[in-house]
């Protein structure tokens, strides 16, 4: 332990040193709490955006203004029989059937004018088959109102379309049977 050897010297036994250290620790604690409080809303916002994009029931892809996929969620990748990382950096038109390209371009132009557009398209799966999709495109602009890309929100309607075709087929068969009986 230090012993006071002269006037004005702080030692471990002097109460002034302990008061000074206590004040310094309180000041640092307050500053740390303020910094953490400023960072928490940012963390929460990033977390909520990740949760919203990753765990929605439909597929989501963020497409940049140059037309390449920047990110996608697992639901969209599952619908297309792929992994999310395999969709990144692909041309967004390549996610859909070739026969839907003209319809996609028309809807894209509509989205640029109105801010969003909806259409029925066929998604191209990795194995070469197609999925019946309902696509909603939403334009995204920056703070200077420049187009920076768009979101593709996709709902897989393949099962519903198969069931509708089956119902139509059974209805037609039933009508043929009833007309044959008469």
C-alpha positions, -999 to 999 in steps of 0.1 A, spaced: 0 0 0 10 35 -7 16 59 22 11 97 17 45 112 15 36 147 7 7 171 5 -16 167 -26 -6 132 -34 -33 106 -39 -27 72 -25 -48 40 -23 -56 50 13 -68 85 4 -106 89 1 -102 115 -27 -88 88 -50 -118 65 -44 -143 93 -49 -125 101 -82 -125 65 -94 -162 61 -84 -172 92 -103 -152 80 -134 -168 46 -133 -203 61 -131 -195 84 -160 -182 56 -181 -213 35 -172 -237 62 -183 -218 67 -216 -218 29 -223 -256 27 -216 -262 56 -240 -241 40 -268 -259 7 -263 -293 23 -263 -285 40 -297 -274 6 -312 -304 -15 -300 -330 0 -323 -306 -6 -352 -301 -42 -342 -338 -47 -337 -346 -32 -372 -320 -54 -389 -333 -84 -370 -370 -77 -378 -361 -72 -415 -342 -105 -416 -371 -123 -398 -397 -107 -421 -379 -118 -452 -367 -152 -441 -398 -166 -424 -427 -153 -445 -448 -181 -461 -442 -169 -496 -409 -166 -515 -391 -132 -515 -363 -120 -537 -346 -86 -537 -336 -77 -572 -312 -48 -579 -317 -22 -606 -293 -41 -629 -317 -70 -629 -296 -95 -608 -310 -112 -577 -293 -97 -546 -309 -120 -520 -337 -145 -516 -353 -164 -488 -355 -202 -482 -391 -204 -492 -384 -191 -527 -354 -214 -531 -375 -244 -520 -402 -235 -545 -376 -234 -573 -358 -266 -560 -326 -247 -552 -306 -231 -524 -309 -193 -517 -272 -188 -524 -276 -204 -559 -302 -178 -568 -280 -148 -559 -263 -130 -588 -286 -147 -614 -307 -126 -638 -341 -124 -623 -359 -133 -656 -341 -166 -655 -362 -176 -624 -392 -179 -647 -403 -198 -678 -392 -185 -712 -428 -184 -724 -436 -158 -696 -408 -134 -706 -430 -110 -726 -456 -110 -698 -429 -103 -672 -415 -74 -692 -449 -59 -695 -456 -63 -658 -421 -48 -650 -430 -17 -670 -463 -14 -652 -445 -18 -618 -421 11 -628 -451 33 -635 -475 23 -607 -451 10 -580 -464 -26 -581 -477 -52 -604 -492 -87 -600 -492 -116 -625 -494 -154 -628 -462 -170 -641 -444 -203 -642 -412 -206 -621 -384 -226 -636 -372 -252 -611 -337 -266 -611 -349 -300 -623 -365 -285 -654 -401 -286 -642 -423 -256 -636 -441 -242 -606 -473 -222 -609 -466 -189 -592 -484 -158 -583 -459 -129 -585 -461 -95 -569 -434 -70 -579 -429 -39 -557 -406 -11 -569 -380 3 -544 -367 38 -546 -340 55 -526 -343 88 -507 -337 107 -539 -365 88 -557 -341 68 -579 -351 33 -588 -328 9 -569 -345 -24 -575 -376 -43 -566 -389 -71 -545 -404 -102 -560 -430 -117 -537 -439 -152 -548 -467 -175 -537 -465 -211 -550 -499 -220 -565 -488 -252 -582 -509 -275 -559 -540 -253 -564 -536 -253 -602 -532 -291 -602 -563 -295 -581 -583 -271 -603 -573 -290 -634 -584 -323 -617 -617 -308 -606 -623 -295 -642 -614 -330 -656 -638 -347 -631 -666 -322 -638 -662 -328 -676 -663 -366 -671 -694 -363 -649 -711 -341 -675 -703 -367 -702 -717 -395 -680 -749 -377 -672 -754 -368 -709 -748 -404 -719 -774 -417 -694 -801 -394 -708 
